[in-house]
Amino acid sequence: MDLRSAIEVETLLKIVLGLVVVWLVLEVLGAVLRITTAFFRLLTPVIGLVIVILIVLWLLDRI
């Protein structure tokens, strides 16, 4: 009995297609996470500056 021919070509193609789709989804998610991380890295100093300004305004009784 030859086990190599037990799987049909269409089934193998479906498996390969599924793996390629999973790979592409992981690549897209990785790109989105990189963009999000870069955005928050740029946003962190701005948040710190806003907090400092709010504290100074509160100490000067402007708020």
C-alpha positions in Angstrom: 0.0 0.0 0.0 1.5 3.3 -1.1 0.7 6.0 1.5 2.1 8.9 -0.5 -0.9 8.8 -2.8 -3.4 8.7 0.0 -3.9 12.5 0.0 -5.4 14.1 -3.1 -3.8 17.0 -4.8 -6.8 19.3 -4.1 -6.5 18.5 -0.4 -2.8 19.4 -0.4 -3.5 22.6 -2.3 -6.2 23.5 0.3 -3.7 22.9 3.1 -1.0 25.0 1.4 -3.5 27.8 0.7 -4.6 27.8 4.4 -1.0 28.0 5.5 -0.3 30.9 3.1 -3.4 32.7 4.4 -2.3 32.3 8.0 1.2 33.5 7.1 -0.2 36.6 5.4 -2.5 37.4 8.3 0.4 37.2 10.7 2.5 39.5 8.5 -0.4 42.1 8.4 -0.8 41.9 12.2 2.9 42.3 12.7 2.9 45.4 10.5 -0.1 46.9 12.3 1.5 46.2 15.7 4.7 47.9 14.5 2.8 51.0 13.4 0.8 51.1 16.7 4.0 50.7 18.8 5.7 53.5 16.8 2.6 55.7 17.3 2.6 55.2 21.0 6.4 55.8 21.2 5.9 59.1 19.6 2.8 59.9 21.8 4.5 59.2 25.1 6.6 62.4 25.3 3.5 64.4 24.4 1.5 62.8 27.2 4.3 63.6 29.6 4.4 67.2 28.5 0.6 67.5 28.9 0.8 66.1 32.5 3.6 68.5 33.4 1.6 71.5 32.0 -1.4 70.4 33.9 0.5 70.2 37.2 2.1 73.6 36.6 -1.3 75.2 35.8 -2.8 73.5 38.9 0.0 74.8 41.1 -0.5 78.3 39.7 -4.2 78.1 40.4 -5.1 78.4 36.7 -7.2 75.3 36.6 
